[in-house]
Amino acid sequence: MGYSQYGTADGYPIVNAHGGLACRLDVVAADAVATETGIRLISPDRPGVGRSDPQPGRTILDWPGDVADLLDQIDVDGFAAMGWSMGGQYAAALGYALPHRVTRVAIIAGALPLTEPGVFDELPGMDRLLTRMSLRAPWVAAQWFRIMGFASGVAPTLYGRLGACELGPADGGVIRNEGFGAFARMSHEALRQLSGAVEEYRAWIRPWGFAPEDLSVPVDVWAGTRDELVDASWPHRLASRIPNATLNIREGGHFMAHLYYREIFESLRG
């Protein structure tokens, strides 16, 4: 398993579940805030992503076992968990499967279970397309990811500019402020393994193995008012179904966490 750590080595541990078409590097920008707030931010790559070995056919509930093994090796017992975008359900899985170790969960710009009626159709068109291609024509999806990985490597500034334009004004501002190159490096690393990128989309359409109602640990649901990738009703619906959930709506887009890392960390640390 590939992973990176940010913040301070003796800080309060928070495990990050990265987004889709992203990797352990999606919280690089949180390093300074994590240090200032006394957080040890542990960010692993999921199987087949970045530097982690692949695991074909994996499910969301396979993830807690991987994380538990990693934390045992680096001497971490209790921890909080956060997950952004596609990573939201993986953070939720940690809270569900490891309630004796997880103190609190943050789901940031996350989705409802895509197997529930009508939810898949509420995804953005590109996510629906990539999911269907990954299921029905994985070799075509792999070529799509190959092009993305190549472009992010040979033309990082152009790749970052295009990403900023496509994601909308709110998220474009975040990408510009942090640097087009940083966005491209994250994408390039995320797409090192083409089959792993395909498996990411195959895994997220599989059943969670639990329902939002089954979570027993406290959960913060975070969402941006100008998120163009998440259905506006999802944060409210998700928070209403999770016991002990707190809904946090803030100004911002899909990358809203980059604007509120301090508040998110402080809430997770309690």
C-alpha positions as a Python dict, from the first residue, in 0.01 Angstrom:
ca = {
    (1, 'M'): (0, 0, 0),
    (2, 'G'): (132, 341, -97),
    (3, 'Y'): (62, 623, 146),
    (4, 'S'): (178, 971, 242),
    (5, 'Q'): (166, 1155, 573),
    (6, 'Y'): (118, 1526, 631),
    (7, 'G'): (107, 1753, 932),
    (8, 'T'): (289, 1656, 1249),
    (9, 'A'): (418, 1307, 1332),
    (10, 'D'): (285, 1312, 1690),
    (11, 'G'): (-47, 1477, 1604),
    (12, 'Y'): (-403, 1350, 1624),
    (13, 'P'): (-439, 1085, 1349),
    (14, 'I'): (-685, 1138, 1066),
    (15, 'V'): (-705, 892, 776),
    (16, 'N'): (-790, 1044, 439),
    (17, 'A'): (-987, 856, 171),
    (18, 'H'): (-902, 1026, -158),
    (19, 'G'): (-1145, 1116, -433),
    (20, 'G'): (-1198, 956, -771),
    (21, 'L'): (-930, 1010, -1037),
    (22, 'A'): (-721, 1125, -741),
    (23, 'C'): (-477, 959, -503),
    (24, 'R'): (-295, 1007, -173),
    (25, 'L'): (-178, 1348, -301),
    (26, 'D'): (-524, 1506, -293),
    (27, 'V'): (-453, 1649, 55),
    (28, 'V'): (-106, 1791, -15),
    (29, 'A'): (-256, 2139, 26),
    (30, 'A'): (-366, 2049, 380),
    (31, 'D'): (-11, 1996, 508),
    (32, 'A'): (40, 2342, 659),
    (33, 'V'): (-302, 2351, 826),
    (34, 'A'): (-255, 1999, 961),
    (35, 'T'): (76, 2106, 1114),
    (36, 'E'): (-76, 2419, 1268),
    (37, 'T'): (-369, 2228, 1418),
    (38, 'G'): (-169, 1930, 1548),
    (39, 'I'): (-298, 1673, 1301),
    (40, 'R'): (-121, 1365, 1167),
    (41, 'L'): (-289, 1324, 828),
    (42, 'I'): (-244, 973, 685),
    (43, 'S'): (-343, 942, 319),
    (44, 'P'): (-327, 594, 158),
    (45, 'D'): (-378, 503, -208),
    (46, 'R'): (-664, 261, -265),
    (47, 'P'): (-580, -69, -437),
    (48, 'G'): (-468, -14, -797),
    (49, 'V'): (-430, 360, -746),
    (50, 'G'): (-95, 539, -732),
    (51, 'R'): (156, 308, -565),
    (52, 'S'): (-84, 53, -413),
    (53, 'D'): (-107, -300, -551),
    (54, 'P'): (-428, -381, -743),
    (55, 'Q'): (-715, -584, -602),
    (56, 'P'): (-961, -675, -881),
    (57, 'G'): (-1319, -723, -766),
    (58, 'R'): (-1268, -529, -445),
    (59, 'T'): (-1559, -381, -253),
    (60, 'I'): (-1590, -77, -33),
    (61, 'L'): (-1594, -297, 277),
    (62, 'D'): (-1254, -441, 185),
    (63, 'W'): (-1104, -99, 260),
    (64, 'P'): (-1132, -101, 642),
    (65, 'G'): (-917, -414, 661),
    (66, 'D'): (-646, -253, 447),
    (67, 'V'): (-647, 61, 660),
    (68, 'A'): (-643, -134, 987),
    (69, 'D'): (-337, -329, 869),
    (70, 'L'): (-158, -8, 773),
    (71, 'L'): (-235, 163, 1103),
    (72, 'D'): (-121, -141, 1299),
    (73, 'Q'): (213, -122, 1121),
    (74, 'I'): (263, 247, 1199),
    (75, 'D'): (139, 216, 1560),
    (76, 'V'): (-188, 407, 1532),
    (77, 'D'): (-487, 285, 1732),
    (78, 'G'): (-777, 531, 1745),
    (79, 'F'): (-828, 778, 1460),
    (80, 'A'): (-1077, 995, 1276),
    (81, 'A'): (-1157, 949, 906),
    (82, 'M'): (-1236, 1185, 622),
    (83, 'G'): (-1331, 1114, 263),
    (84, 'W'): (-1376, 1350, -28),
    (85, 'S'): (-1602, 1288, -329),
    (86, 'M'): (-1570, 919, -428),
    (87, 'G'): (-1379, 873, -103),
    (88, 'G'): (-1684, 961, 106),
    (89, 'Q'): (-1822, 608, 112),
    (90, 'Y'): (-1477, 471, 200),
    (91, 'A'): (-1457, 700, 503),
    (92, 'A'): (-1808, 591, 598),
    (93, 'A'): (-1699, 227, 566),
    (94, 'L'): (-1422, 289, 819),
    (95, 'G'): (-1675, 426, 1066),
    (96, 'Y'): (-1910, 134, 1007),
    (97, 'A'): (-1654, -148, 1020),
    (98, 'L'): (-1416, -7, 1284),
    (99, 'P'): (-1639, 175, 1535),
    (100, 'H'): (-1406, 71, 1819),
    (101, 'R'): (-1120, 264, 1654),
    (102, 'V'): (-1288, 547, 1462),
    (103, 'T'): (-1383, 849, 1671),
    (104, 'R'): (-1554, 1059, 1402),
    (105, 'V'): (-1607, 1066, 1025),
    (106, 'A'): (-1623, 1354, 776),
    (107, 'I'): (-1793, 1292, 440),
    (108, 'I'): (-1701, 1579, 209),
    (109, 'A'): (-1887, 1630, -121),
    (110, 'G'): (-1980, 1262, -102),
    (111, 'A'): (-2243, 1052, -276),
    (112, 'L'): (-2537, 840, -172),
    (113, 'P'): (-2517, 466, -247),
    (114, 'L'): (-2529, 448, -627),
    (115, 'T'): (-2719, 118, -616),
    (116, 'E'): (-3023, 291, -466),
    (117, 'P'): (-3309, 376, -705),
    (118, 'G'): (-3251, 690, -909),
    (119, 'V'): (-2917, 787, -754),
    (120, 'F'): (-2694, 684, -1045),
    (121, 'D'): (-2899, 899, -1283),
    (122, 'E'): (-2828, 1201, -1061),
    (123, 'L'): (-2454, 1177, -1128),
    (124, 'P'): (-2288, 1419, -1372),
    (125, 'G'): (-2285, 1293, -1729),
    (126, 'M'): (-1909, 1229, -1735),
    (127, 'D'): (-1921, 1010, -1423),
    (128, 'R'): (-2210, 810, -1569),
    (129, 'L'): (-2013, 764, -1892),
    (130, 'L'): (-1690, 657, -1720),
    (131, 'T'): (-1879, 416, -1494),
    (132, 'R'): (-2064, 253, -1783),
    (133, 'M'): (-1746, 227, -1990),
    (134, 'S'): (-1559, 74, -1696),
    (135, 'L'): (-1831, -187, -1655),
    (136, 'R'): (-1906, -267, -2020),
    (137, 'A'): (-1591, -177, -2212),
    (138, 'P'): (-1303, -154, -1963),
    (139, 'W'): (-1042, -143, -2240),
    (140, 'V'): (-1205, 173, -2378),
    (141, 'A'): (-1211, 331, -2032),
    (142, 'A'): (-844, 240, -1989),
    (143, 'Q'): (-755, 425, -2309),
    (144, 'W'): (-944, 730, -2182),
    (145, 'F'): (-746, 719, -1858),
    (146, 'R'): (-424, 667, -2059),
    (147, 'I'): (-486, 992, -2247),
    (148, 'M'): (-556, 1177, -1922),
    (149, 'G'): (-241, 1040, -1760),
    (150, 'F'): (-29, 1127, -2062),
    (151, 'A'): (-165, 1482, -2085),
    (152, 'S'): (-116, 1549, -1714),
    (153, 'G'): (246, 1436, -1745),
    (154, 'V'): (358, 1614, -2062),
    (155, 'A'): (150, 1932, -2038),
    (156, 'P'): (74, 1988, -1669),
    (157, 'T'): (-7, 2358, -1694),
    (158, 'L'): (-245, 2308, -1985),
    (159, 'Y'): (-402, 2007, -1810),
    (160, 'G'): (-454, 2213, -1496),
    (161, 'R'): (-605, 2502, -1690),
    (162, 'L'): (-849, 2270, -1865),
    (163, 'G'): (-945, 2112, -1533),
    (164, 'A'): (-1004, 2454, -1380),
    (165, 'C'): (-1232, 2550, -1668),
    (166, 'E'): (-1430, 2226, -1670),
    (167, 'L'): (-1496, 2215, -1295),
    (168, 'G'): (-1660, 2555, -1274),
    (169, 'P'): (-1565, 2894, -1124),
    (170, 'A'): (-1553, 2793, -757),
    (171, 'D'): (-1326, 2491, -810),
    (172, 'G'): (-1130, 2662, -1086),
    (173, 'G'): (-1029, 2926, -833),
    (174, 'V'): (-898, 2662, -592),
    (175, 'I'): (-695, 2492, -864),
    (176, 'R'): (-547, 2821, -984),
    (177, 'N'): (-456, 2928, -630),
    (178, 'E'): (-280, 2601, -551),
    (179, 'G'): (-112, 2577, -891),
    (180, 'F'): (-203, 2399, -1213),
    (181, 'G'): (104, 2180, -1173),
    (182, 'A'): (-10, 2048, -836),
    (183, 'F'): (-345, 1940, -982),
    (184, 'A'): (-171, 1773, -1277),
    (185, 'R'): (78, 1588, -1053),
    (186, 'M'): (-206, 1444, -847),
    (187, 'S'): (-388, 1328, -1160),
    (188, 'H'): (-74, 1182, -1317),
    (189, 'E'): (7, 982, -1004),
    (190, 'A'): (-355, 866, -970),
    (191, 'L'): (-347, 725, -1324),
    (192, 'R'): (-20, 528, -1297),
    (193, 'Q'): (-222, 204, -1319),
    (194, 'L'): (-489, 213, -1588),
    (195, 'S'): (-663, -103, -1472),
    (196, 'G'): (-674, 42, -1121),
    (197, 'A'): (-850, 354, -1245),
    (198, 'V'): (-1106, 134, -1420),
    (199, 'E'): (-1155, -70, -1103),
    (200, 'E'): (-1221, 250, -904),
    (201, 'Y'): (-1532, 309, -1114),
    (202, 'R'): (-1634, -55, -1103),
    (203, 'A'): (-1600, -62, -724),
    (204, 'W'): (-1800, 251, -652),
    (205, 'I'): (-2106, 116, -835),
    (206, 'R'): (-2103, -201, -622),
    (207, 'P'): (-2318, -218, -306),
    (208, 'W'): (-2164, -53, -1),
    (209, 'G'): (-2239, -354, 217),
    (210, 'F'): (-2407, -129, 473),
    (211, 'A'): (-2656, 158, 474),
    (212, 'P'): (-2603, 517, 594),
    (213, 'E'): (-2847, 435, 874),
    (214, 'D'): (-2603, 170, 1005),
    (215, 'L'): (-2335, 420, 1107),
    (216, 'S'): (-2299, 453, 1484),
    (217, 'V'): (-2006, 696, 1509),
    (218, 'P'): (-2059, 1075, 1482),
    (219, 'V'): (-2048, 1196, 1122),
    (220, 'D'): (-2000, 1540, 970),
    (221, 'V'): (-2144, 1585, 621),
    (222, 'W'): (-1978, 1874, 435),
    (223, 'A'): (-2090, 2032, 110),
    (224, 'G'): (-2027, 2342, -99),
    (225, 'T'): (-2304, 2569, -221),
    (226, 'R'): (-2150, 2588, -570),
    (227, 'D'): (-2059, 2223, -619),
    (228, 'E'): (-2132, 2139, -984),
    (229, 'L'): (-2050, 1767, -951),
    (230, 'V'): (-2279, 1666, -663),
    (231, 'D'): (-2659, 1680, -670),
    (232, 'A'): (-2763, 1962, -437),
    (233, 'S'): (-3001, 1733, -246),
    (234, 'W'): (-2742, 1465, -164),
    (235, 'P'): (-2581, 1625, 144),
    (236, 'H'): (-2922, 1688, 302),
    (237, 'R'): (-3048, 1339, 221),
    (238, 'L'): (-2729, 1177, 347),
    (239, 'A'): (-2721, 1372, 672),
    (240, 'S'): (-3089, 1300, 737),
    (241, 'R'): (-3026, 926, 717),
    (242, 'I'): (-2713, 900, 932),
    (243, 'P'): (-2768, 891, 1310),
    (244, 'N'): (-2558, 1150, 1494),
    (245, 'A'): (-2487, 1340, 1169),
    (246, 'T'): (-2414, 1712, 1147),
    (247, 'L'): (-2472, 1890, 816),
    (248, 'N'): (-2222, 2163, 726),
    (249, 'I'): (-2301, 2371, 418),
    (250, 'R'): (-2036, 2625, 320),
    (251, 'E'): (-1958, 2858, 33),
    (252, 'G'): (-1749, 2674, -224),
    (253, 'G'): (-1751, 2403, -489),
    (254, 'H'): (-1654, 2037, -507),
    (255, 'F'): (-1310, 2128, -370),
    (256, 'M'): (-1463, 2310, -73),
    (257, 'A'): (-1248, 2116, 175),
    (258, 'H'): (-945, 2311, 56),
    (259, 'L'): (-1111, 2625, 194),
    (260, 'Y'): (-1214, 2471, 526),
    (261, 'Y'): (-942, 2223, 625),
    (262, 'R'): (-897, 2395, 960),
    (263, 'E'): (-1264, 2370, 1050),
    (264, 'I'): (-1288, 2010, 927),
    (265, 'F'): (-981, 1904, 1127),
    (266, 'E'): (-1098, 2077, 1443),
    (267, 'S'): (-1436, 1909, 1419),
    (268, 'L'): (-1280, 1566, 1361),
    (269, 'R'): (-1047, 1608, 1655),
    (270, 'G'): (-1338, 1717, 1872),
}
